[in-house]
Amino acid sequence: MQREINQFFEDQREELVRLASELIAARTENPPGNETLAVRVVERYLKDLEIRYHIFEKEPGRSNIVARIGTGKPSLLVACHLDVVPAGDGWQQDPFQAMILDGRIYGRGASDNKGQMAASMVLARFLKEREASLKGEFILVGAADEERGSRLGLEYLLKECELKADFAIIPDVSYGMEKIDICEKGALFLRITSYGRQAHGSRPEQGVNAIWNMIDLLLELGDMPFKVTSHPLFTPPTLNLGTIQGGAARNIVPGKCQVGIDIRYLPGETKEDILERVQALIKKVESASGGQARFELQVESHLNPSQVPLDNPLVELIGRHTEAVLGQRPEIMGLSGATVTKQLLEKGITAVGFGPGDEDQAHIANESIEVQQLVDFAKVMALLSLELLGGDKE
């Protein structure tokens, strides 16, 4: 069977590249999203293969597509996202016209996450041709809104559209299939606003400078300790000052300053632990200012740390079949970033992250992915799917 699988996906290489190129050409920068453009590409392919599917939309233009092959138990869900981050600057070619060079496909979304979607679509074709022998169900999701929290994407599908599965693999972890993400740090996004009093820049004593007060707070936050600082599968916790806005002109004392903070923390710590320390630092700065400083703290979003057992079936299956295709087993890892495995785990679905690509390619100019990695990923997933879903392996 492995020889047959190898031949099938090598023969599908040009088709895979064509699909990836069409998906890249669908401009789904988020914001605004407009994932419907990419869903149309997927829908045409599924229709030609007579694969059953449904399209779900929480808001106009923000489409999700869910395809199904086979029925019964167990069910395996593979979820890719169809939105991409804005193209930005620094591209050597049109970011929405795929370019093939030295065995790599270039374009916005090539690595995050449209190349993986194209590989999964070709995988769906392989499984459709063997649907009669499957005892379980394969579910392919092309989701919206992953780059901005998945409220209109997988979160919506799970909460409002009754999307369910026993197992899930999220190919949004780009470590060249050398690692399996079984746990992820907590992600706490904060907005802090400093309020002052506007005055003429030549008479700063008549106002309260919201930016200077914010600087005092940021210096404190930069030294804020974490309760848990090490974990065998993770890098240390982090605090990033991501955005800062304040002031209207250089000759005006700013009456307001706002910052965005990104905190990634380890299992064993809680959101409440961190917020308590942040609030204590806010009170410290307010007190030291003699009542001149005033801050407002808001939690913009939060995801708890997540982990699946090391001995869950997906780890063994991915490891064994990756070794069969690539000659080595992937390592187990914890991820500093966040994927939609968190939302899946909250619904009781055993989910891990695993996929092709280089970890430094997401969100950069001239984003690319090696075509052979996409082909090899499809081979691994075909072997895994046939075994997990009970297909004929003879």
C-alpha positions in Angstrom: 0.0 0.0 0.0 2.8 2.4 0.7 4.2 2.0 -2.8 0.7 2.7 -4.2 0.4 5.8 -2.0 3.8 7.1 -3.0 2.9 6.7 -6.7 -0.5 8.3 -6.3 0.8 11.5 -4.6 3.8 11.9 -6.8 1.4 11.7 -9.8 -0.7 14.4 -8.2 2.2 16.9 -7.7 1.1 19.2 -10.5 -2.5 19.1 -9.4 -1.4 20.0 -5.8 0.6 22.9 -7.1 -2.3 24.1 -9.3 -4.7 24.0 -6.3 -2.2 25.8 -4.1 -1.8 28.5 -6.8 -5.5 29.0 -7.1 -5.9 29.3 -3.4 -3.1 31.8 -3.2 -4.7 33.8 -6.0 -7.9 34.1 -3.9 -7.2 37.3 -1.9 -8.4 36.4 1.6 -6.3 38.9 3.6 -7.8 39.1 7.1 -9.0 41.8 7.6 -11.4 41.8 5.8 -11.2 38.0 5.1 -13.5 37.3 2.2 -12.8 33.6 2.5 -15.6 32.9 0.1 -13.1 33.4 -2.7 -11.0 30.5 -1.5 -14.1 28.4 -0.7 -15.1 28.6 -4.3 -11.8 27.0 -5.3 -12.4 24.2 -2.8 -16.0 23.8 -3.8 -15.3 23.3 -7.5 -12.8 20.6 -6.7 -15.1 18.7 -4.3 -18.0 18.9 -6.8 -15.9 17.4 -9.6 -15.0 14.5 -7.2 -18.6 14.1 -5.9 -17.5 14.6 -2.3 -20.3 15.8 -0.1 -19.8 19.2 1.6 -21.6 22.0 3.3 -20.7 25.8 3.4 -21.3 27.7 6.7 -21.2 31.5 7.0 -21.6 33.5 10.2 -21.2 36.7 8.4 -21.4 37.5 4.6 -18.2 36.6 2.8 -16.7 34.8 5.7 -17.3 31.3 4.5 -16.2 27.9 5.9 -16.4 24.7 4.0 -16.7 21.2 5.5 -16.3 18.1 3.4 -16.9 14.5 4.5 -15.8 11.2 3.1 -17.1 7.9 4.6 -19.3 7.5 7.7 -19.2 6.0 11.1 -16.5 5.8 13.8 -13.9 6.9 14.4 -13.8 10.3 12.7 -10.7 12.2 11.8 -10.9 16.0 11.2 -8.2 17.9 9.3 -8.7 21.6 9.6 -6.8 24.2 7.5 -7.6 27.9 7.4 -8.3 29.9 4.3 -7.6 33.4 5.5 -4.1 34.9 5.4 -2.4 37.9 7.0 -2.0 41.1 4.9 0.7 40.9 2.3 2.7 43.8 3.6 5.9 45.0 1.9 9.1 43.6 0.6 7.8 41.1 -2.0 9.8 40.3 -5.1 6.7 39.3 -7.0 2.9 39.7 -6.7 2.1 38.0 -3.4 -1.2 36.7 -4.9 0.3 35.2 -8.0 2.0 31.9 -7.0 5.6 31.5 -8.3 7.4 28.1 -8.5 11.2 28.4 -8.1 13.7 25.8 -7.1 11.1 23.4 -5.9 9.2 25.9 -3.7 5.9 27.6 -4.2 5.9 31.3 -3.3 2.9 33.5 -2.4 1.0 34.8 0.6 -0.5 31.8 2.3 1.8 29.2 0.6 3.0 28.0 4.0 0.3 29.5 6.2 -2.0 27.7 5.4 -3.0 27.3 1.7 -0.3 24.8 0.7 -1.5 22.5 3.5 -5.1 22.9 2.3 -4.1 22.0 -1.2 -2.3 18.9 0.0 -5.4 18.0 2.1 -7.6 18.4 -0.9 -5.5 15.9 -2.8 -5.6 13.6 0.2 -9.4 13.9 0.0 -9.3 12.7 -3.6 -7.3 9.7 -2.5 -9.7 8.7 0.2 -12.8 9.3 -1.9 -11.5 6.7 -4.4 -11.4 4.3 -1.4 -14.5 5.5 0.4 -16.2 2.1 0.2 -13.5 0.5 2.3 -13.5 3.1 5.0 -15.3 2.2 8.3 -14.8 5.7 9.7 -15.2 9.3 8.5 -12.7 11.8 7.1 -13.6 15.4 7.6 -11.8 18.2 5.8 -12.4 21.8 7.0 -11.4 25.0 5.1 -12.0 27.5 7.9 -12.3 31.3 8.0 -10.8 33.8 10.5 -8.0 31.8 12.0 -5.6 34.8 11.8 -7.9 36.9 14.1 -9.1 34.3 16.6 -11.4 32.0 14.7 -14.6 33.6 15.9 -16.1 33.3 12.4 -14.3 30.1 11.7 -13.6 26.9 13.7 -15.0 28.4 16.9 -18.3 29.1 15.1 -18.3 25.7 13.5 -17.8 24.0 16.8 -20.3 26.1 18.8 -23.0 26.8 16.3 -22.8 24.2 13.5 -22.3 21.1 15.6 -19.0 20.1 14.1 -17.8 17.0 15.9 -14.9 14.5 15.6 -13.0 12.0 17.6 -9.6 13.0 16.4 -8.1 16.1 14.7 -4.8 17.0 13.1 -4.1 20.7 12.5 -1.4 21.2 9.8 -0.7 24.7 11.0 2.5 23.9 12.8 5.4 24.4 10.4 8.3 22.3 11.5 8.9 20.3 8.4 7.0 17.3 9.9 9.9 17.0 12.4 7.7 17.9 15.5 4.2 17.1 16.9 2.6 19.9 18.9 0.8 18.3 21.8 0.6 21.3 24.1 0.4 25.0 23.8 1.1 28.0 26.1 -1.7 30.1 27.5 -2.2 33.3 25.5 -3.4 36.4 27.3 -3.9 39.6 25.2 -4.3 42.8 27.2 -5.1 46.4 26.4 -4.0 49.0 28.9 -5.1 52.6 28.6 -3.3 55.5 30.4 -5.5 58.6 30.9 -4.0 62.0 31.4 -5.0 65.6 30.8 -4.4 67.5 27.6 -2.6 70.8 27.7 -0.4 73.0 25.5 3.1 71.5 24.9 4.8 74.7 26.1 3.0 74.4 29.5 3.2 70.7 30.3 2.8 71.5 34.0 -0.9 72.3 33.3 -1.6 68.8 32.0 -1.0 65.2 32.8 1.2 63.4 30.3 -0.5 60.0 29.6 2.6 58.7 27.7 5.1 59.4 30.4 2.8 57.6 32.9 2.5 54.7 30.5 6.3 54.5 30.2 6.6 54.2 34.0 4.1 51.3 33.9 5.8 49.6 31.0 9.2 49.7 32.8 7.5 47.8 35.7 5.7 45.4 33.4 9.0 44.6 31.6 10.4 43.2 34.9 7.2 41.4 36.0 8.0 37.9 37.2 6.1 34.7 36.2 5.0 32.1 38.8 6.0 29.2 36.5 9.2 29.8 34.5 10.1 26.3 33.1 8.5 23.3 31.5 10.1 20.3 29.7 8.2 20.9 26.5 8.2 24.7 26.4 10.5 27.7 26.1 10.1 30.2 29.0 7.0 32.5 29.3 7.1 35.8 27.5 5.6 39.3 27.6 5.6 41.3 24.4 4.7 45.0 24.0 3.1 44.7 20.6 1.4 48.1 20.0 1.5 51.6 21.4 -0.6 54.6 20.4 -0.7 58.0 22.0 -0.6 61.7 21.4 -2.0 64.0 18.7 0.9 66.3 18.0 4.3 67.1 19.5 3.1 70.4 20.9 0.2 68.9 22.8 0.5 67.1 26.2 -1.1 63.7 25.4 -4.3 63.0 27.3 -4.4 59.3 26.4 -2.0 56.5 25.6 -2.9 52.8 24.8 -0.8 49.7 24.5 -1.4 46.1 23.5 0.4 43.4 25.5 0.8 39.7 24.4 1.6 37.3 27.3 2.3 33.6 26.7 2.4 31.6 29.9 3.0 28.0 31.0 0.8 25.4 32.5 0.6 25.8 36.3 0.0 29.5 36.1 -3.4 31.1 35.6 -4.9 34.1 33.9 -6.0 35.3 37.4 -2.4 35.0 38.7 -1.1 37.3 35.9 -3.9 39.8 36.1 -3.4 40.2 39.9 0.3 41.1 39.4 -0.5 43.5 36.5 -3.1 45.2 38.7 -0.6 45.5 41.5 1.9 47.2 39.2 -0.8 49.6 38.0 -1.7 50.6 41.6 2.1 51.0 42.4 2.5 53.5 39.5 -0.7 55.3 40.2 0.3 55.7 43.9 3.8 56.9 43.0 2.4 59.5 40.7 0.5 61.2 43.6 -2.8 60.6 41.8 -1.7 62.0 38.5 -1.6 58.6 36.7 -4.8 56.6 35.9 -5.0 53.4 34.0 -7.7 51.0 32.7 -6.9 47.3 32.1 -8.9 45.2 29.6 -8.6 41.6 28.7 -9.0 41.5 24.9 -8.8 37.7 24.6 -7.6 34.7 26.5 -6.8 31.0 25.7 -5.8 28.6 28.5 -2.7 26.4 28.2 -3.7 23.1 26.6 -2.2 19.7 26.4 -3.2 16.2 25.2 -1.8 13.0 26.8 1.6 12.0 25.4 0.2 8.4 24.8 -2.8 9.5 22.7 -3.2 7.5 19.5 -2.4 10.3 17.1 1.2 10.7 18.4 2.0 7.0 17.7 0.3 7.0 14.3 1.9 10.2 13.1 5.3 9.0 14.4 5.2 5.6 12.8 3.9 6.8 9.4 6.2 9.8 9.2 9.1 7.4 9.8 7.8 5.2 7.0 7.8 8.2 4.5 10.6 10.4 5.7 12.9 7.9 7.6 12.6 9.5 11.1 10.0 10.0 13.8 9.0 13.6 14.7 9.8 14.9 18.2 7.1 15.9 20.8 7.0 19.6 21.4 5.1 22.4 23.1 4.1 25.4 21.1 4.6 29.0 22.1 1.9 30.2 19.7 -1.7 29.2 19.6 -3.6 27.1 17.0 -7.2 26.0 16.8 -6.3 22.8 18.7 -7.3 24.7 21.8 -10.9 25.1 20.7 -11.0 21.4 19.6 -9.7 20.2 23.0 -12.3 22.3 24.7 -15.0 20.2 22.8 -13.4 16.9 23.9 -11.7 16.2 20.5 -8.2 14.8 20.7 -6.2 17.2 18.6 -2.5 17.8 17.8 -0.6 20.0 15.5 1.5 18.5 12.7 2.5 19.6 9.2 5.0 20.7 6.6 6.7 23.9 6.1 9.5 26.0 7.7 8.8 27.7 11.0 10.3 31.0 9.8 8.0 31.4 6.7 4.6 32.4 8.2 3.7 36.1 7.9 6.9 37.1 6.1 7.4 38.7 2.7 8.2 36.1 0.0 6.5 33.4 2.0 7.1 29.9 0.5 7.0 26.2 1.1 8.7 23.2 -0.4 6.4 21.4 -2.8 8.0 18.0 -1.9 7.1 18.6 1.7 3.4 19.1 0.8 3.5 15.8 -1.3 5.2 13.9 1.6 2.6 15.3 4.1 -0.2 13.9 2.0 1.5 10.5 1.9 1.8 10.5 5.7 -1.8 11.5 6.1 -3.0 8.9 3.6 -1.2 6.1 5.5 -2.5 7.4 8.9 -6.1 7.9 7.6 -6.4 4.4 6.2 -5.2 2.8 9.4 -7.2 5.1 11.8 -10.4 4.9 9.7 -10.2 1.2 9.0 -9.6 1.3 5.3 -8.2 -1.6 3.3 -4.4 -1.6 3.8 -3.7 -4.8 1.8 
